């Protein structure tokens, strides 16, 4: 037989828990008559009585007790599944990253995290600026820089020194003219307005620096790499452009690097570290250590 009275079956379980139609009807916000009618329909479909009726109340029949046991197990399994599914939804972790970092470092490693933590669903949110942090609903951001951002919690992930890179034409110009003369004519590509990265590099390279009116601001790192390849200027890049360097598309323009630049974990100020964030950051650090070997 195919049971159709599932609502009545759930009500049957509640009636059995109360041993009283009146108290069960009160819990279900039904009249005693409506609940009694549902019970009769369920018994008619089943073809046997679930309760013995007495002047002072009702009592489960033998078959009623057997059905109650099975029904309780079934409903408990459904409730557990619902809680699990709800928990999976609540455990979605949103990570804000640039597409540059996501495609060149994070994405190839994510399968390992998902296998280790099947109960955490990741959402990778493309993010160029920390100004987008709150609006995008990210739980955690991974940012490149020196980690000096204000109004947020910052933890170092791993250092990844940067050095100036250019295309073949820029490299040959440095070889011909020397660093100082070549950089005096280069268009410097910045990641944001008022960035001090190029000023820092010139200071460490002991080269004169002045803000250039022809400086070009390109916030998206992938677009910035392409701009260097296209000869629009030179940029500070980290080891994630190693593929372009190894195939001779990009060149390092000098030996001086900035070792205190790297990737940092950023959370909103005052936000606690959830178990999901802790699991993800622990995995990130372990992956970083393995990739450095």
ZIZI-V75602 format. One record per pair of residues at least 6 apart in sequence whose C-alpha atoms are under 8 Angstrom apart, sorted by the first residue. I is the first residue (numbers start at 1). GAP is how many residues later the second one is. If there is no record, write none. Layout:
i=(I:I)
gap=(GAP:GAP)
This chain:
i=(3:3:5:5:5:8:8:8:9:9:10:11:11:12:12:13:13:13:14:15:15:16:16:18:19:19:19:20:20:21:21:21:21:21:22:22:25:25:25:43:43:48:49:49:49:50:50:50:50:50:50:51:51:51:51:51:52:52:52:52:53:88:88:88:89:91:91:91:91:92:92:92:92:93:93:93:93:93:93:93:93:94:94:94:94:94:94:94:94:95:95:95:95:95:95:95:95:95:96:96:96:96:96:96:96:96:96:96:97:97:97:97:97:97:97:97:98:98:98:98:98:98:99:99:99:99:100:100:100:101:104:105:109:113:113:114:114:120:125:125:127:128:128:129:133:133:134:139:139:139:140:140:140:140:140:141:141:141:142:142:142:142:143:143:143:143:144:144:144:144:145:145:145:145:146:146:146:146:147:147:147:147:147:147:151:151:152:152:152:152:153:153:153:153:153:154:154:154:154:155:155:155:156:156:156:156:157:157:157:157:157:157:157:158:158:158:158:158:159:159:159:159:159:160:160:160:160:160:160:160:161:161:161:161:161:161:161:161:162:162:162:162:162:162:162:162:163:163:163:163:163:163:163:163:163:163:164:164:164:164:164:164:164:164:165:165:165:165:165:165:165:165:165:166:166:166:166:166:166:166:166:166:166:167:167:167:167:167:167:167:167:168:168:168:168:169:170:170:170:171:171:171:173:174:174:174:174:179:179:180:180:186:186:187:187:187:187:187:187:187:188:188:188:188:188:188:188:188:189:189:189:189:189:189:189:189:189:190:190:190:190:190:190:190:191:191:191:191:191:191:192:192:192:193:197:198:199:199:201:201:201:202:202:203:204:204:205:216:218:224:225:227:228:228:228:229:229:244:245:245)
gap=(42:43:36:37:40:30:31:34:33:62:61:17:24:27:56:55:58:59:10:6:9:44:52:6:38:39:40:37:38:11:14:15:36:37:9:10:6:7:10:6:7:15:12:14:15:10:11:12:13:14:15:7:8:9:10:13:6:7:8:9:6:31:32:33:32:28:29:30:185:28:29:30:31:27:28:29:30:45:46:183:184:28:29:30:31:43:44:45:46:27:28:29:30:43:44:45:46:47:28:29:30:31:37:42:43:44:45:46:27:28:29:30:31:44:45:46:28:29:30:45:122:123:27:28:122:123:120:121:122:139:136:135:178:167:170:6:7:156:11:13:6:91:92:90:8:135:134:128:129:138:125:126:127:128:137:124:125:126:121:122:123:124:120:121:122:123:117:118:119:120:116:117:118:119:114:115:116:117:7:8:9:114:116:117:117:118:114:115:116:117:113:114:115:116:117:110:111:112:113:109:110:111:106:107:108:109:105:106:107:108:127:128:131:104:105:106:127:130:100:101:102:103:104:78:79:99:100:101:102:103:77:78:96:97:98:99:100:101:74:75:76:77:95:96:97:99:73:74:75:89:90:91:92:93:94:95:70:71:72:73:88:89:90:93:63:69:70:71:72:85:86:87:88:62:63:65:67:68:69:84:85:86:87:61:62:63:64:67:82:83:84:80:81:82:83:62:61:64:83:80:81:82:9:7:8:9:79:74:75:27:28:47:48:25:27:28:29:45:46:47:10:24:26:27:28:45:46:47:26:27:28:29:35:44:45:46:47:8:25:26:27:28:29:45:26:27:28:29:30:33:25:26:27:24:39:38:10:11:55:56:57:6:7:6:52:54:51:17:6:11:10:6:6:7:22:20:21:6:6:7)
